[in-house]
Amino acid sequence: METESKKIKKKSKFSKYLESKGFSLFGFVCLIYSNLIIISSVILFFFTDSSSIKSRLAFNALESFMMIVYLLFPIFVRKTLKIEIPKLMLTIYIVFCASAQILGEIMDFYGRIPWWDSLLHGFSGVLLGVLGFILINTINNIEKTHIKLNPIFISIAVVCFAVTLGVLWELIEYSIDGIFGSNMQQFMESTSGTLVGGEDIPLQGHDALTDTMKDLFLDTFGATIIAVIGYFQLKHEKKGFTHTSLKIIHENNLKVDNSTDEILIEKNDNKDNIENIESKINQSKEE
């Protein structure tokens, strides 16, 4: 029993360490998996003569590298911009990236499951909608910029924000398809996967636009659902994602949570810094 409790404590300490670096346990597992895919793909690349297998291995290595970039992005935001992403938002972000890159691209769910791309686009609309509310609430909570905004205006702005990013993503997909000859916009009739071969047949006319328009409709649909939920949260002043904001990390080791107006003190062994922190807390209480 004692050894089991020690293991649990070690896991909790490791999880807390990852969270302090702007990471999560699930993200760490995805990071290890992505690195293993890159290493194995590079090794197998030199032990096969098939051009199709080589292209698939190179594709998997590239997608794994992109997954690593996506996973490290929250850490970059934390260290460079001094902003900590809320845990819920971070979890949704990592799950979405894993579903798109690892499951969708590397495991070819896009090719094996026809509705996988549609599912992720609807999910992305929800994700971007939540992000829109968090950004608006963060900006609105910054000192000297507090503005009372109408819930309808905020909800409409969130939908516009999510759809705009959806359009930008479609432009990226179009550019990548044109440069690398891929099928990210699924304009091929014979396959819905990202990689295509010489035998694949492209769609013609209006049908070639179906996937792009469907993706934009799903982005709008997902964002609209979140906007409606957010509208009622704001109107009835209920707690939820509409009252969540980004955490600003200050250089003096004070972490200010704008959503709760609480000041959290991080552990610091320097006595002088602790005294400075305590004096600043006393000043904030007096104000």
C-alpha positions in Angstrom: 0.0 0.0 0.0 2.8 2.4 0.8 4.6 1.8 -2.5 1.3 2.4 -4.4 0.7 5.7 -2.5 4.3 6.7 -3.3 3.8 6.0 -7.0 0.6 8.1 -6.9 2.5 11.0 -5.3 5.3 10.7 -7.8 2.7 10.8 -10.7 1.0 13.9 -9.2 4.3 15.7 -8.7 5.3 14.9 -12.3 1.9 16.1 -13.5 2.3 19.3 -11.5 5.8 19.8 -13.0 4.4 19.5 -16.5 1.6 21.9 -15.7 4.1 24.4 -14.4 5.8 24.3 -17.7 2.6 24.9 -19.6 2.2 21.2 -20.5 0.0 18.2 -19.6 0.5 14.5 -19.1 -1.5 13.7 -22.2 0.5 16.2 -24.2 3.7 14.6 -22.9 2.5 11.2 -24.1 1.7 12.6 -27.6 5.2 14.2 -27.6 6.9 10.9 -26.9 4.8 9.2 -29.5 5.5 11.8 -32.2 9.3 11.5 -31.6 9.1 7.7 -31.9 7.2 8.0 -35.2 9.9 10.3 -36.6 12.7 8.0 -35.5 11.1 4.9 -36.8 10.1 6.5 -40.1 13.6 7.7 -40.7 15.1 4.3 -40.0 12.5 2.4 -42.1 13.0 4.9 -44.9 16.4 3.5 -45.7 15.3 -0.1 -45.5 12.6 -0.1 -48.2 12.7 0.2 -51.9 9.0 1.0 -52.5 8.5 4.6 -53.5 4.9 4.6 -52.1 6.1 3.4 -48.7 8.9 5.9 -48.7 6.5 8.8 -49.4 4.2 7.5 -46.6 7.1 7.3 -44.1 8.3 10.8 -45.1 4.7 12.1 -44.7 4.4 10.5 -41.2 7.7 12.1 -40.1 6.6 15.5 -41.4 3.2 15.3 -39.7 4.8 14.1 -36.4 7.2 17.0 -36.6 4.2 19.4 -37.0 2.5 17.7 -34.0 5.6 18.4 -31.9 5.4 22.1 -33.0 1.7 22.3 -32.0 2.5 20.7 -28.6 5.4 23.1 -27.9 3.3 26.2 -28.9 1.6 26.6 -25.4 5.1 26.4 -23.8 6.3 29.1 -26.3 3.3 31.3 -25.3 4.0 30.8 -21.6 7.7 31.6 -21.8 7.7 34.3 -24.4 4.3 36.1 -24.0 4.1 35.3 -20.2 0.6 34.0 -20.7 -0.7 30.7 -19.3 -3.5 29.0 -21.2 -6.4 27.7 -19.0 -6.3 23.9 -18.3 -9.6 23.3 -20.1 -8.6 25.1 -23.2 -5.2 23.4 -23.2 -6.7 20.0 -22.9 -9.2 20.6 -25.7 -6.4 22.0 -27.9 -4.1 19.0 -27.4 -7.0 16.5 -28.0 -7.9 18.3 -31.2 -4.3 18.3 -32.4 -3.9 14.6 -31.6 -7.2 13.8 -33.4 -6.1 15.8 -36.5 -2.4 14.9 -36.7 -1.9 11.5 -35.1 -5.3 9.9 -35.8 -6.3 11.9 -38.9 -3.0 12.1 -40.8 -0.6 9.5 -39.4 -3.2 6.7 -38.8 -5.1 7.9 -41.9 -8.5 8.3 -40.3 -9.2 10.9 -43.0 -9.0 8.1 -45.6 -10.5 5.3 -43.5 -13.4 7.2 -41.9 -15.1 9.6 -44.4 -16.8 11.7 -41.7 -13.6 12.2 -39.6 -12.7 15.5 -41.3 -16.3 16.8 -40.8 -16.2 15.9 -37.1 -13.0 17.8 -36.6 -14.2 20.9 -38.5 -17.3 21.0 -36.3 -15.0 20.5 -33.2 -12.7 23.3 -34.4 -15.7 25.7 -34.6 -16.4 24.9 -31.0 -12.8 25.3 -30.0 -12.3 28.6 -31.8 -15.6 29.8 -30.3 -14.5 29.1 -26.8 -11.1 30.8 -27.6 -13.0 33.9 -28.8 -14.9 34.2 -25.5 -11.7 33.7 -23.5 -9.8 36.4 -25.5 -12.7 38.9 -25.2 -12.9 38.3 -21.5 -9.1 38.6 -21.1 -9.0 41.9 -22.9 -12.1 43.2 -21.1 -10.5 42.4 -17.7 -7.3 44.2 -18.4 -6.9 47.3 -16.2 -8.2 50.6 -17.7 -9.9 48.8 -20.6 -13.0 47.4 -18.9 -16.0 47.9 -21.2 -19.6 46.6 -20.7 -20.3 44.8 -23.9 -23.7 43.6 -25.1 -24.0 39.7 -24.9 -25.4 39.6 -28.5 -22.5 41.7 -29.8 -20.0 39.4 -28.1 -21.6 36.3 -29.4 -21.7 37.6 -33.0 -18.0 38.7 -32.7 -17.1 35.2 -31.5 -18.8 33.6 -34.6 -17.0 36.0 -36.9 -13.7 35.3 -35.2 -14.1 31.5 -35.5 -15.3 31.6 -39.2 -12.5 33.9 -40.2 -9.9 31.5 -38.8 -11.7 28.7 -40.6 -11.4 30.6 -43.9 -7.7 31.2 -43.3 -7.2 27.4 -42.7 -9.0 26.6 -46.0 -6.6 29.0 -47.7 -3.7 27.2 -46.1 -5.1 23.8 -47.3 -5.5 25.1 -50.8 -1.9 26.4 -50.9 -0.5 23.1 -49.5 -2.5 21.1 -52.1 -1.2 23.3 -54.9 2.5 23.1 -53.8 2.8 19.5 -52.7 0.0 17.9 -54.7 -1.8 16.6 -51.6 -5.6 16.2 -51.0 -6.2 18.2 -47.9 -9.3 19.8 -49.4 -10.5 16.4 -50.5 -11.0 17.2 -54.2 -10.3 13.7 -55.2 -13.2 11.4 -56.0 -11.4 8.1 -55.4 -9.9 8.9 -51.9 -10.5 11.1 -48.9 -6.9 10.7 -47.6 -4.3 13.4 -47.7 -1.8 11.5 -49.8 -2.8 10.8 -53.5 -1.4 8.7 -56.2 -1.3 8.9 -60.0 -4.3 6.6 -60.3 -6.6 8.9 -58.2 -9.4 10.7 -60.0 -10.2 14.4 -59.2 -13.7 15.7 -58.8 -15.1 18.0 -61.5 -17.1 21.2 -61.5 -19.3 22.0 -58.5 -18.5 18.8 -56.7 -14.9 19.9 -56.3 -16.1 22.7 -54.0 -18.2 20.5 -51.8 -15.6 19.7 -49.1 -14.5 23.3 -48.7 -18.0 24.7 -48.4 -19.0 21.8 -46.0 -16.0 22.6 -43.8 -17.0 26.3 -43.6 -20.6 25.4 -42.8 -19.4 23.1 -40.0 -17.0 25.7 -38.6 -19.9 28.2 -38.6 -22.3 25.6 -37.0 -19.9 24.7 -34.2 -19.1 28.4 -33.4 -22.8 29.3 -33.5 -23.6 26.6 -30.9 -20.9 28.0 -28.6 -22.1 31.5 -29.2 -25.7 30.7 -28.2 -24.5 28.9 -25.0 -22.2 31.8 -24.3 -25.0 34.4 -24.9 -27.2 32.8 -22.2 -24.2 32.5 -19.8 -23.5 36.2 -20.2 -27.1 37.3 -20.1 -27.9 35.4 -16.9 -24.4 36.0 -15.5 -23.7 32.3 -15.0 -20.2 31.0 -14.5 -18.6 29.1 -17.5 -16.2 29.5 -20.3 -17.5 33.1 -20.9 -15.9 34.2 -17.6 -12.6 32.4 -18.2 -9.6 34.4 -19.1 -5.9 33.9 -19.8 -3.5 34.1 -16.8 -0.8 36.7 -17.0 2.5 35.6 -15.4 4.5 38.5 -14.1 8.3 38.6 -13.7 8.1 39.1 -10.0 6.7 35.5 -9.7 3.1 36.8 -9.2 0.5 35.0 -11.2 -2.6 37.1 -11.7 -5.8 35.2 -12.6 -8.0 37.8 -14.2 -11.1 35.5 -14.1 -11.1 35.3 -10.3 -9.0 38.4 -9.4 -6.9 36.2 -7.1 -3.2 36.5 -6.7 -1.3 33.2 -6.4 2.2 33.1 -5.1 4.6 30.7 -6.6 7.2 29.0 -4.5 10.4 31.1 -4.1 13.3 30.4 -1.9 14.7 33.9 -2.0 13.6 35.7 1.3 13.9 39.2 -0.3 11.5 38.3 -3.1 9.0 36.8 -0.6 9.0 40.1 1.4 8.4 42.1 -1.8 5.5 39.8 -2.8 3.9 40.2 0.7 4.2 44.0 0.6 2.6 44.1 -2.9 -0.3 41.8 -1.6 -0.8 44.2 1.3 -0.9 47.2 -1.1 -3.5 45.4 -3.3 -5.7 44.7 -0.3 -5.6 48.3 0.9 -6.6 49.5 -2.6 
